[in-house]
Amino acid sequence: MTRRDDAVDALTGRLGYVFQNEQFFEQALTHASGAKSKISGSNERLEFLGDRVLGLVVAQLLYERHEDVPEGDLARMLNALVRRQTCAKIGKKLGIPDALVLAGKGNKRTTVTDNIVGDACEALIAAVYLDGGLEAARNVISRHWAEFLEKAPDLRKDAKSSLQEWAAARSLAVPSYETIEMTGPDHAPEFKVELKVDDREPAIGVSTTRRTAEQVAATEFLRRERIWK
């Protein structure tokens, strides 16, 4: 058994769904770089479908769980829960990176970015949907998005806007963000941002874009100061 076989077995166990047609599963894990046919063999078309299935299921879950939340806030919560960064986080927990089919071997292997993992995660949702129907996809999404669904009320406004409003209401200085470190190759950088608000302890955010790192830092500050529960 190869290392990838072990990774696929581990992913199957974490996913909590057994495929009747394993071709869907295999295609969901096949990046365009490792496919014989980009259209029929890669996960790109599945990613397109999975994005829509994920959006529908998460929208319904938010609608059912937050009866007192207006449409605008629901939309912001939905956007945060289905964005690629969230899918990439869940994909990494599932073990998708080690189970992917990519071009090359060893050091020449295609770099596994968050975009690739996020797309594969959406493709996996489509694979479950095609294999087992909407209820099967809903069960998988409900299980693996549970942590993010629980925190969804914090996402009614983006973190930077919420923090700026909080600071202004207390006559504090406008929050400042400074990139203190940038690592990784040019095609997949990682930004480390420091947030300062007056004499409060700084908060740190790390992500693949400067803007997202600032949001991560603002979220960390809001939760640490118990502004967001």
FIKOL-493131 format. One line per field, with one value per residue (C-alpha): residue in one letter; chain; x, y, z; residue number from 1. Coordinates in Angstrom, 3 decimals. Each point is the difference from the previous one (the first is absolute). Layout:
! FIKOL-493131
residuo c(a,...) $
cadena c(A,...) $
px c(X,...) $
py c(Y,...) $
pz c(Z,...) $
num c(NUM,...) $
! end
This chain:
! FIKOL-493131
residuo c(m,t,r,r,d,d,a,v,d,a,l,t,g,r,l,g,y,v,f,q,n,e,q,f,f,e,q,a,l,t,h,a,s,g,a,k,s,k,i,s,g,s,n,e,r,l,e,f,l,g,d,r,v,l,g,l,v,v,a,q,l,l,y,e,r,h,e,d,v,p,e,g,d,l,a,r,m,l,n,a,l,v,r,r,q,t,c,a,k,i,g,k,k,l,g,i,p,d,a,l,v,l,a,g,k,g,n,k,r,t,t,v,t,d,n,i,v,g,d,a,c,e,a,l,i,a,a,v,y,l,d,g,g,l,e,a,a,r,n,v,i,s,r,h,w,a,e,f,l,e,k,a,p,d,l,r,k,d,a,k,s,s,l,q,e,w,a,a,a,r,s,l,a,v,p,s,y,e,t,i,e,m,t,g,p,d,h,a,p,e,f,k,v,e,l,k,v,d,d,r,e,p,a,i,g,v,s,t,t,r,r,t,a,e,q,v,a,a,t,e,f,l,r,r,e,r,i,w,k) $
cadena c(A,A,A,A,A,A,A,A,A,A,A,A,A,A,A,A,A,A,A,A,A,A,A,A,A,A,A,A,A,A,A,A,A,A,A,A,A,A,A,A,A,A,A,A,A,A,A,A,A,A,A,A,A,A,A,A,A,A,A,A,A,A,A,A,A,A,A,A,A,A,A,A,A,A,A,A,A,A,A,A,A,A,A,A,A,A,A,A,A,A,A,A,A,A,A,A,A,A,A,A,A,A,A,A,A,A,A,A,A,A,A,A,A,A,A,A,A,A,A,A,A,A,A,A,A,A,A,A,A,A,A,A,A,A,A,A,A,A,A,A,A,A,A,A,A,A,A,A,A,A,A,A,A,A,A,A,A,A,A,A,A,A,A,A,A,A,A,A,A,A,A,A,A,A,A,A,A,A,A,A,A,A,A,A,A,A,A,A,A,A,A,A,A,A,A,A,A,A,A,A,A,A,A,A,A,A,A,A,A,A,A,A,A,A,A,A,A,A,A,A,A,A,A,A,A,A,A,A,A) $
px c(0.000,1.376,0.168,-2.867,-2.104,0.439,-0.968,-3.122,-1.045,0.498,-2.005,-2.852,-0.133,-0.003,-2.568,-2.553,-1.448,0.531,-0.260,-2.007,1.753,3.626,0.612,-1.673,2.331,3.130,-0.909,-0.658,3.590,1.554,1.465,0.128,3.791,-0.327,-2.986,0.154,-2.865,-0.446,-3.726,-1.107,2.776,0.743,-2.025,-0.707,-3.580,-0.717,1.323,-2.494,-2.876,1.257,0.152,-3.738,-0.927,2.013,-1.637,-3.503,0.534,1.755,-2.648,-2.723,1.847,0.427,-3.634,-1.175,2.318,-0.243,-3.662,0.560,2.872,-0.789,0.887,3.067,1.628,-0.872,1.738,3.191,-0.032,-0.511,2.849,2.401,-1.034,0.308,3.080,3.064,2.003,-2.636,-0.146,3.796,0.018,-2.552,1.812,3.230,-1.768,-1.396,3.474,-0.668,3.545,1.624,-2.766,0.126,1.064,2.462,2.554,3.616,1.812,2.213,1.266,-1.631,-3.462,-2.554,-0.116,-3.122,-1.449,-3.076,-1.804,0.660,-1.119,-3.103,-0.997,0.488,-2.127,-2.845,0.502,-0.271,-3.357,-1.195,1.225,-2.018,-3.031,0.199,0.603,-2.473,-2.293,-0.633,-0.665,3.375,1.700,-1.928,1.154,3.649,-0.209,-1.863,2.686,3.096,-1.253,-1.397,2.763,-0.437,-3.803,0.238,2.114,-2.161,-1.655,3.466,0.117,-2.968,2.460,3.571,2.434,1.834,-3.234,-1.257,3.303,0.097,-3.568,0.880,3.119,-1.840,-2.778,2.634,1.948,3.025,2.486,-0.804,1.332,3.293,1.273,3.641,1.460,2.866,1.007,-0.546,1.171,-0.402,0.562,-1.377,-2.851,-1.101,0.984,-1.023,-0.524,0.367,-1.793,0.085,-3.069,0.253,-2.792,1.300,1.722,-1.742,2.068,0.652,-1.676,1.616,-1.596,1.545,-1.432,0.789,-1.049,0.676,-3.691,-1.033,2.830,-1.356,-3.459,1.503,1.806,-3.181,-1.976,2.651,-0.163,-3.821,-0.147,2.876,-1.605,-3.380,-1.570,-0.963,-0.912) $
py c(0.000,3.401,3.133,1.470,-3.147,0.524,3.656,-0.916,-2.550,2.577,2.579,-2.464,-0.624,3.677,0.872,-2.387,-1.044,-3.198,0.386,-2.420,1.287,0.638,1.667,3.145,-0.096,-0.478,2.754,2.429,-0.515,0.373,3.422,1.174,-0.399,-3.721,-0.767,-1.690,2.234,3.406,0.068,-3.559,-1.200,2.867,1.348,3.391,-0.752,-1.669,3.096,2.107,-2.208,-0.385,3.758,0.203,-2.965,1.421,3.412,-1.474,-2.231,2.644,2.584,-2.379,-0.831,3.718,0.687,-2.744,0.813,3.800,0.943,3.520,0.945,2.326,-0.794,2.254,-1.629,-3.476,0.860,1.079,-3.146,-2.144,1.646,-0.651,-3.653,-0.938,2.005,-1.847,0.648,-1.788,-2.907,-0.234,-0.178,-2.801,-1.747,-0.013,-1.484,-2.725,-0.746,0.981,1.289,-3.433,-1.738,2.221,-1.205,2.580,0.254,-0.774,-1.904,0.905,3.570,0.640,-0.788,2.757,2.305,-0.641,3.450,0.954,0.621,-3.568,-1.463,2.224,-0.940,-3.696,0.320,1.456,-2.731,-2.599,1.450,-0.297,-3.592,-0.842,1.768,-1.910,-3.304,0.245,2.946,3.300,-1.528,-1.747,3.269,1.824,-2.540,0.411,3.798,0.177,-2.125,1.673,3.587,-0.319,2.069,2.812,-0.110,0.394,3.146,1.367,2.779,1.568,0.408,2.335,2.789,-0.429,0.140,3.168,1.996,-1.272,0.850,3.491,0.688,-1.311,2.191,3.111,-0.488,0.166,2.907,-2.235,0.446,-1.546,-3.594,-0.293,-2.980,-0.658,-2.870,-1.220,-3.059,-1.526,-3.537,-2.641,0.082,2.796,-2.179,-1.057,2.679,0.101,3.317,0.657,3.164,1.767,1.928,2.796,1.856,2.688,-1.623,-3.369,-3.119,-0.421,-2.822,-2.060,-1.320,-2.367,-0.863,-0.360,3.607,3.228,0.900,-3.356,0.134,3.353,-1.548,-2.911,2.434,2.020,-3.166,-1.113,3.382,0.030,-3.477,0.553,3.180,-1.806,2.468,-3.017,-3.067) $
pz c(0.000,-1.009,2.111,-2.029,0.576,3.735,-0.394,-1.999,2.644,2.742,-1.950,-0.495,3.732,0.901,-2.656,1.457,-3.339,-2.008,-3.764,-2.095,-3.115,0.903,-3.352,1.383,3.007,-2.108,-2.430,2.864,1.116,-3.469,-0.700,-3.613,0.021,0.687,-2.234,-3.406,-1.087,1.642,-0.766,0.664,2.290,2.384,2.911,-1.606,-1.106,3.344,1.778,-1.972,1.132,3.562,0.448,-0.762,2.195,2.902,-0.409,-0.032,3.038,2.101,-0.927,1.173,3.225,0.787,-0.854,2.349,2.895,0.052,-0.305,1.369,-2.349,-2.950,-3.608,-0.156,3.013,-1.286,-3.272,1.792,2.119,-3.099,-1.884,2.875,0.332,-3.669,-0.977,-1.223,3.180,2.079,-2.449,0.106,3.813,-0.040,-2.844,1.989,3.036,-2.221,-1.356,-3.614,-0.768,0.387,-1.976,-3.093,-3.429,-1.318,-2.785,0.741,2.712,2.915,-0.038,-3.394,1.282,-0.568,3.025,2.059,0.655,2.022,-3.293,-1.144,3.337,0.142,-3.541,0.744,3.126,-2.070,-2.602,2.751,1.033,-3.602,-0.092,3.111,-1.480,-3.294,1.761,2.874,-0.644,1.753,3.414,-0.025,-0.938,2.725,2.600,-1.014,-0.044,3.319,1.645,-1.375,-0.007,3.554,1.600,-2.508,0.190,3.772,-0.428,-2.827,2.101,0.397,-3.763,-0.427,-0.673,-1.103,2.883,-1.055,-0.277,3.343,1.691,-1.491,1.203,3.466,0.199,-1.253,2.562,2.746,-1.500,-0.579,-2.813,-3.371,0.008,-1.902,-1.969,-0.847,-2.013,2.151,-2.000,-3.439,-0.687,-2.684,-3.771,-2.179,-1.300,3.506,2.526,3.655,1.754,3.719,1.127,3.372,1.151,2.586,1.785,2.384,2.978,-0.365,-0.570,-3.752,-1.911,-2.739,-3.172,-2.557,-3.406,-3.689,-0.782,1.875,0.107,1.434,2.563,1.178,0.401,1.939,2.336,0.526,0.747,2.511,1.744,0.134,1.519,2.420,1.329,0.164,-2.413,-2.057,2.033) $
num c(1,2,3,4,5,6,7,8,9,10,11,12,13,14,15,16,17,18,19,20,21,22,23,24,25,26,27,28,29,30,31,32,33,34,35,36,37,38,39,40,41,42,43,44,45,46,47,48,49,50,51,52,53,54,55,56,57,58,59,60,61,62,63,64,65,66,67,68,69,70,71,72,73,74,75,76,77,78,79,80,81,82,83,84,85,86,87,88,89,90,91,92,93,94,95,96,97,98,99,100,101,102,103,104,105,106,107,108,109,110,111,112,113,114,115,116,117,118,119,120,121,122,123,124,125,126,127,128,129,130,131,132,133,134,135,136,137,138,139,140,141,142,143,144,145,146,147,148,149,150,151,152,153,154,155,156,157,158,159,160,161,162,163,164,165,166,167,168,169,170,171,172,173,174,175,176,177,178,179,180,181,182,183,184,185,186,187,188,189,190,191,192,193,194,195,196,197,198,199,200,201,202,203,204,205,206,207,208,209,210,211,212,213,214,215,216,217,218,219,220,221,222,223,224,225,226,227,228,229) $
! end
